[in-house]
């Protein structure tokens, strides 16, 4: 994984808290399971058009503020699968994002 992008989030404190709340809401409503595979976190969500739209919005927003994250959203076996990965130096942030979807630390 390339480490040429800075490992930093460009959001201010208020925007970050709002983003975390949105992410936690999506997780509370639709998260089915999560697993770690090496440096990748796979989160599975109940599939619906509304959930897909919300997850696509989060992916687009996270790419803007945390460009070092590698995020992808696919549909597999009737579920939406969000993959979150990061270079080693950004792994804690990727883990935190996955934990926020799961409601850890609320």
N, CA, C and O atoms as a DFTB+ gen file, in Angstrom:
424 C
 N C O
     1  1       0.845      -1.174       0.000
     2  2       0.000       0.000       0.000
     3  2       0.888       1.234       0.000
     4  3       1.855       1.306       0.759
     5  1       0.574       2.177      -0.825
     6  2       1.376       3.388      -0.970
     7  2       1.236       4.277       0.252
     8  3       0.154       4.387       0.829
     9  1       2.350       4.922       0.651
    10  2       2.311       5.826       1.790
    11  2       2.668       7.243       1.370
    12  3       3.184       8.015       2.178
    13  1       2.401       7.596       0.115
    14  2       2.766       8.921      -0.365
    15  2       1.754       9.997       0.014
    16  3       2.023      11.177      -0.210
    17  1       0.623       9.644       0.568
    18  2      -0.376      10.617       1.005
    19  2      -0.195      10.874       2.494
    20  3       0.122       9.952       3.245
    21  1      -0.392      12.111       2.930
    22  2      -0.218      12.404       4.358
    23  2      -1.255      11.662       5.203
    24  3      -2.422      11.556       4.826
    25  1      -0.811      11.155       6.344
    26  2      -1.696      10.452       7.269
    27  2      -2.276      11.502       8.213
    28  3      -1.750      11.751       9.297
    29  1      -3.369      12.107       7.770
    30  2      -3.997      13.172       8.541
    31  2      -5.439      13.336       8.086
    32  3      -5.780      13.072       6.933
    33  1      -6.267      13.772       9.009
    34  2      -7.667      14.083       8.700
    35  2      -7.796      15.596       8.644
    36  3      -7.293      16.304       9.517
    37  1      -8.465      16.080       7.625
    38  2      -8.581      17.535       7.448
    39  2      -9.821      18.127       8.123
    40  3     -10.047      19.334       8.033
    41  1     -10.618      17.311       8.791
    42  2     -11.829      17.827       9.442
    43  2     -11.501      18.523      10.754
    44  3     -10.594      18.117      11.481
    45  1     -12.248      19.567      11.042
    46  2     -12.166      20.217      12.342
    47  2     -12.932      19.389      13.367
    48  3     -13.626      18.438      13.007
    49  1     -12.811      19.744      14.632
    50  2     -13.405      18.966      15.718
    51  2     -14.922      18.828      15.578
    52  3     -15.450      17.727      15.737
    53  1     -15.633      19.916      15.285
    54  2     -17.094      19.847      15.161
    55  2     -17.516      18.988      13.979
    56  3     -18.421      18.163      14.103
    57  1     -16.873      19.173      12.845
    58  2     -17.202      18.383      11.657
    59  2     -16.893      16.914      11.887
    60  3     -17.634      16.044      11.429
    61  1     -15.809      16.632      12.589
    62  2     -15.439      15.250      12.883
    63  2     -16.491      14.584      13.768
    64  3     -16.882      13.446      13.512
    65  1     -16.943      15.271      14.786
    66  2     -17.970      14.715      15.673
    67  2     -19.282      14.475      14.918
    68  3     -19.948      13.464      15.141
    69  1     -19.652      15.395      14.030
    70  2     -20.864      15.205      13.224
    71  2     -20.712      13.999      12.309
    72  3     -21.644      13.210      12.156
    73  1     -19.536      13.854      11.699
    74  2     -19.287      12.713      10.812
    75  2     -19.366      11.409      11.590
    76  3     -19.971      10.439      11.132
    77  1     -18.751      11.388      12.769
    78  2     -18.795      10.173      13.605
    79  2     -20.235       9.813      13.972
    80  3     -20.599       8.637      13.970
    81  1     -21.045      10.807      14.283
    82  2     -22.435      10.542      14.639
    83  2     -23.193       9.948      13.454
    84  3     -23.983       9.018      13.619
    85  1     -22.951      10.485      12.265
    86  2     -23.597       9.960      11.056
    87  2     -23.170       8.519      10.815
    88  3     -24.002       7.662      10.519
    89  1     -21.879       8.254      10.941
    90  2     -21.350       6.906      10.732
    91  2     -21.939       5.936      11.752
    92  3     -22.344       4.831      11.393
    93  1     -21.989       6.338      13.006
    94  2     -22.548       5.483      14.053
    95  2     -24.027       5.189      13.791
    96  3     -24.488       4.073      14.032
    97  1     -24.766       6.176      13.302
    98  2     -26.186       5.975      12.977
    99  2     -26.352       4.932      11.877
   100  3     -27.199       4.045      11.978
   101  1     -25.544       5.041      10.834
   102  2     -25.621       4.057       9.744
   103  2     -25.313       2.668      10.277
   104  3     -26.007       1.703       9.958
   105  1     -24.273       2.572      11.089
   106  2     -23.921       1.283      11.670
   107  2     -25.028       0.718      12.533
   108  3     -25.362      -0.462      12.426
   109  1     -25.603       1.554      13.391
   110  2     -26.673       1.093      14.282
   111  2     -27.882       0.599      13.496
   112  3     -28.552      -0.346      13.914
   113  1     -28.159       1.226      12.375
   114  2     -29.326       0.865      11.575
   115  2     -29.088      -0.340      10.667
   116  3     -30.016      -1.111      10.421
   117  1     -27.856      -0.519      10.162
   118  2     -27.683      -1.473       9.073
   119  2     -26.509      -2.431       9.170
   120  3     -26.446      -3.385       8.395
   121  1     -25.569      -2.214      10.097
   122  2     -24.390      -3.080      10.160
   123  2     -24.791      -4.489      10.583
   124  3     -25.487      -4.680      11.580
   125  1     -24.341      -5.465       9.811
   126  2     -24.632      -6.872      10.092
   127  2     -23.433      -7.529      10.773
   128  3     -23.591      -8.246      11.761
   129  1     -22.235      -7.284      10.243
   130  2     -21.031      -7.890      10.813
   131  2     -19.807      -7.125      10.349
   132  3     -19.864      -6.302       9.436
   133  1     -18.691      -7.427      11.014
   134  2     -17.416      -6.857      10.596
   135  2     -16.331      -7.883      10.865
   136  3     -16.456      -8.720      11.758
   137  1     -15.267      -7.808      10.084
   138  2     -14.135      -8.693      10.300
   139  2     -12.859      -8.000       9.848
   140  3     -12.880      -7.105       9.003
   141  1     -11.752      -8.434      10.430
   142  2     -10.446      -7.929      10.040
   143  2      -9.756      -8.997       9.206
   144  3      -9.745     -10.174       9.566
   145  1      -9.180      -8.570       8.085
   146  2      -8.398      -9.463       7.229
   147  2      -7.085      -8.753       6.939
   148  3      -6.998      -7.953       6.008
   149  1      -6.069      -9.043       7.732
   150  2      -4.799      -8.349       7.568
   151  2      -4.968      -6.874       7.886
   152  3      -5.434      -6.520       8.969
   153  1      -4.593      -6.011       6.952
   154  2      -4.717      -4.564       7.169
   155  2      -6.051      -4.022       6.666
   156  3      -6.225      -2.809       6.552
   157  1      -6.975      -4.899       6.370
   158  2      -8.270      -4.514       5.813
   159  2      -9.389      -4.833       6.799
   160  3      -9.371      -5.866       7.468
   161  1     -10.353      -3.935       6.877
   162  2     -11.557      -4.163       7.671
   163  2     -12.724      -4.301       6.700
   164  3     -12.915      -3.454       5.828
   165  1     -13.501      -5.367       6.853
   166  2     -14.668      -5.593       6.008
   167  2     -15.914      -5.459       6.868
   168  3     -16.093      -6.189       7.842
   169  1     -16.773      -4.513       6.494
   170  2     -18.019      -4.293       7.212
   171  2     -19.171      -4.644       6.284
   172  3     -19.221      -4.186       5.143
   173  1     -20.089      -5.452       6.775
   174  2     -21.240      -5.888       5.973
   175  2     -22.507      -5.226       6.513
   176  3     -22.765      -5.194       7.716
   177  1     -23.285      -4.700       5.564
   178  2     -24.513      -3.976       5.904
   179  2     -25.700      -4.598       5.179
   180  3     -25.555      -5.156       4.091
   181  1     -26.882      -4.494       5.800
   182  2     -28.103      -4.886       5.095
   183  2     -28.215      -4.018       3.850
   184  3     -28.000      -2.806       3.900
   185  1     -28.548      -4.643       2.751
   186  2     -28.601      -3.918       1.486
   187  2     -29.955      -3.246       1.291
   188  3     -31.006      -3.880       1.377
   189  1     -29.896      -1.950       1.027
   190  2     -31.066      -1.181       0.619
   191  2     -30.546       0.012      -0.157
   192  3     -29.382       0.389      -0.025
   193  1     -31.394       0.595      -0.953
   194  2     -30.982       1.764      -1.734
   195  2     -30.577       2.913      -0.811
   196  3     -29.610       3.622      -1.088
   197  1     -31.311       3.095       0.279
   198  2     -31.003       4.188       1.206
   199  2     -29.659       3.963       1.893
   200  3     -28.869       4.896       2.040
   201  1     -29.403       2.735       2.311
   202  2     -28.120       2.442       2.959
   203  2     -26.978       2.617       1.977
   204  3     -25.942       3.183       2.324
   205  1     -27.156       2.138       0.759
   206  2     -26.109       2.310      -0.253
   207  2     -25.811       3.796      -0.454
   208  3     -24.647       4.192      -0.500
   209  1     -26.839       4.605      -0.571
   210  2     -26.651       6.037      -0.792
   211  2     -25.903       6.675       0.379
   212  3     -25.002       7.489       0.175
   213  1     -26.271       6.310       1.587
   214  2     -25.607       6.873       2.764
   215  2     -24.145       6.435       2.837
   216  3     -23.266       7.240       3.144
   217  1     -23.889       5.154       2.552
   218  2     -22.507       4.666       2.577
   219  2     -21.674       5.301       1.465
   220  3     -20.510       5.635       1.683
   221  1     -22.252       5.470       0.287
   222  2     -21.536       6.142      -0.800
   223  2     -21.170       7.570      -0.400
   224  3     -20.093       8.062      -0.736
   225  1     -22.075       8.227       0.316
   226  2     -21.795       9.573       0.794
   227  2     -20.643       9.600       1.793
   228  3     -19.797      10.493       1.744
   229  1     -20.608       8.621       2.699
   230  2     -19.508       8.535       3.664
   231  2     -18.197       8.253       2.954
   232  3     -17.181       8.877       3.259
   233  1     -18.207       7.322       2.011
   234  2     -16.983       6.997       1.266
   235  2     -16.456       8.246       0.562
   236  3     -15.265       8.550       0.644
   237  1     -17.333       8.967      -0.124
   238  2     -16.908      10.178      -0.838
   239  2     -16.355      11.223       0.137
   240  3     -15.346      11.869      -0.146
   241  1     -17.012      11.380       1.272
   242  2     -16.568      12.373       2.258
   243  2     -15.231      11.972       2.877
   244  3     -14.370      12.827       3.084
   245  1     -15.046      10.696       3.173
   246  2     -13.799      10.239       3.778
   247  2     -12.630      10.343       2.799
   248  3     -11.503      10.616       3.212
   249  1     -12.882      10.132       1.532
   250  2     -11.823      10.277       0.519
   251  2     -11.328      11.728       0.495
   252  3     -10.146      11.984       0.264
   253  1     -12.234      12.664       0.732
   254  2     -11.866      14.086       0.749
   255  2     -11.021      14.441       1.964
   256  3     -10.024      15.151       1.835
   257  1     -11.405      13.959       3.137
   258  2     -10.719      14.398       4.356
   259  2      -9.575      13.490       4.775
   260  3      -8.655      13.933       5.463
   261  1      -9.618      12.249       4.378
   262  2      -8.578      11.272       4.762
   263  2      -8.153      10.507       3.515
   264  3      -8.452       9.321       3.376
   265  1      -7.466      11.180       2.623
   266  2      -7.156      10.609       1.315
   267  2      -6.250       9.387       1.377
   268  3      -6.138       8.661       0.389
   269  1      -5.604       9.142       2.506
   270  2      -4.753       7.964       2.641
   271  2      -5.559       6.682       2.816
   272  3      -5.036       5.591       2.590
   273  1      -6.829       6.796       3.217
   274  2      -7.673       5.614       3.383
   275  2      -8.040       5.030       2.026
   276  3      -8.275       5.759       1.062
   277  1      -8.086       3.719       1.968
   278  2      -8.567       3.032       0.771
   279  2      -9.920       2.439       1.116
   280  3     -10.025       1.497       1.902
   281  1     -10.956       3.012       0.509
   282  2     -12.326       2.609       0.786
   283  2     -12.982       2.105      -0.483
   284  3     -12.808       2.686      -1.554
   285  1     -13.736       1.023      -0.361
   286  2     -14.521       0.562      -1.505
   287  2     -15.828      -0.015      -0.991
   288  3     -15.893      -0.587       0.097
   289  1     -16.858       0.148      -1.792
   290  2     -18.186      -0.351      -1.449
   291  2     -18.647      -1.256      -2.574
   292  3     -18.708      -0.844      -3.732
   293  1     -18.973      -2.499      -2.225
   294  2     -19.452      -3.468      -3.208
   295  2     -20.697      -4.148      -2.647
   296  3     -21.048      -3.976      -1.480
   297  1     -21.347      -4.913      -3.495
   298  2     -22.468      -5.723      -3.034
   299  2     -22.092      -7.174      -3.251
   300  3     -21.671      -7.571      -4.337
   301  1     -22.255      -7.963      -2.188
   302  2     -21.884      -9.367      -2.240
   303  2     -22.871     -10.176      -1.405
   304  3     -23.144      -9.837      -0.253
   305  1     -23.398     -11.235      -1.984
   306  2     -24.312     -12.134      -1.267
   307  2     -25.477     -11.397      -0.616
   308  3     -25.884     -11.724       0.499
   309  1     -26.011     -10.399      -1.322
   310  2     -27.163      -9.661      -0.825
   311  2     -26.860      -8.652       0.261
   312  3     -27.776      -8.106       0.877
   313  1     -25.576      -8.396       0.504
   314  2     -25.180      -7.399       1.506
   315  2     -24.263      -6.369       0.863
   316  3     -23.585      -6.652      -0.124
   317  1     -24.252      -5.185       1.430
   318  2     -23.290      -4.162       1.035
   319  2     -22.029      -4.392       1.859
   320  3     -22.098      -4.558       3.077
   321  1     -20.884      -4.402       1.196
   322  2     -19.614      -4.657       1.877
   323  2     -18.718      -3.435       1.720
   324  3     -18.357      -3.050       0.608
   325  1     -18.368      -2.834       2.852
   326  2     -17.468      -1.691       2.875
   327  2     -16.099      -2.186       3.304
   328  3     -15.948      -2.749       4.389
   329  1     -15.104      -1.978       2.456
   330  2     -13.724      -2.325       2.764
   331  2     -12.980      -1.059       3.155
   332  3     -13.039      -0.046       2.458
   333  1     -12.279      -1.133       4.277
   334  2     -11.485      -0.010       4.771
   335  2     -10.056      -0.502       4.967
   336  3      -9.821      -1.464       5.698
   337  1      -9.108       0.154       4.318
   338  2      -7.696      -0.193       4.486
   339  2      -6.886       1.095       4.548
   340  3      -7.334       2.159       4.123
   341  1      -5.682       0.963       5.088
   342  2      -4.795       2.123       5.217
   343  2      -3.362       1.629       5.287
   344  3      -3.114       0.476       5.640
   345  1      -2.417       2.501       4.950
   346  2      -1.018       2.137       5.176
   347  2      -0.789       1.942       6.678
   348  3      -1.597       2.390       7.491
   349  1       0.281       1.292       7.036
   350  2       0.554       0.972       8.437
   351  2       0.438       2.190       9.349
   352  3      -0.124       2.094      10.440
   353  1       0.956       3.313       8.921
   354  2       0.925       4.521       9.748
   355  2      -0.493       5.047       9.971
   356  3      -0.723       5.792      10.924
   357  1      -1.439       4.680       9.125
   358  2      -2.815       5.132       9.254
   359  2      -3.767       4.063       9.732
   360  3      -4.980       4.269       9.747
   361  1      -3.226       2.914      10.127
   362  2      -4.077       1.793      10.513
   363  2      -4.972       2.123      11.699
   364  3      -6.122       1.686      11.739
   365  1      -4.472       2.877      12.655
   366  2      -5.288       3.227      13.821
   367  2      -6.522       4.032      13.403
   368  3      -7.595       3.869      13.983
   369  1      -6.372       4.888      12.413
   370  2      -7.506       5.692      11.940
   371  2      -8.506       4.805      11.206
   372  3      -9.716       4.970      11.365
   373  1      -8.010       3.868      10.404
   374  2      -8.901       2.927       9.712
   375  2      -9.662       2.078      10.728
   376  3     -10.861       1.843      10.576
   377  1      -8.960       1.622      11.763
   378  2      -9.613       0.835      12.814
   379  2     -10.673       1.662      13.535
   380  3     -11.760       1.166      13.831
   381  1     -10.352       2.920      13.814
   382  2     -11.294       3.796      14.487
   383  2     -12.553       4.007      13.647
   384  3     -13.663       4.043      14.178
   385  1     -12.374       4.145      12.336
   386  2     -13.527       4.313      11.444
   387  2     -14.421       3.078      11.507
   388  3     -15.641       3.195      11.622
   389  1     -13.816       1.898      11.432
   390  2     -14.592       0.651      11.512
   391  2     -15.297       0.551      12.857
   392  3     -16.462       0.158      12.919
   393  1     -14.602       0.901      13.931
   394  2     -15.202       0.846      15.265
   395  2     -16.351       1.840      15.414
   396  3     -17.313       1.569      16.133
   397  1     -16.263       2.964      14.754
   398  2     -17.341       3.947      14.811
   399  2     -18.606       3.384      14.168
   400  3     -19.702       3.558      14.700
   401  1     -18.460       2.712      13.030
   402  2     -19.625       2.059      12.417
   403  2     -20.230       1.044      13.378
   404  3     -21.449       0.887      13.435
   405  1     -19.377       0.354      14.135
   406  2     -19.830      -0.700      15.048
   407  2     -20.343      -0.154      16.383
   408  3     -20.836      -0.912      17.218
   409  1     -20.224       1.162      16.580
   410  2     -20.720       1.757      17.813
   411  2     -19.782       1.606      18.994
   412  3     -20.185       1.819      20.137
   413  1     -18.532       1.239      18.733
   414  2     -17.544       1.097      19.806
   415  2     -17.130       2.483      20.283
   416  3     -16.841       3.364      19.473
   417  1     -17.104       2.672      21.583
   418  2     -16.646       3.941      22.144
   419  2     -17.704       5.028      22.198
   420  3     -17.388       6.191      22.448
   421  1     -18.963       4.660      21.964
   422  2     -20.032       5.663      22.043
   423  2     -20.353       6.002      23.471
   424  3     -21.228       6.829      23.727
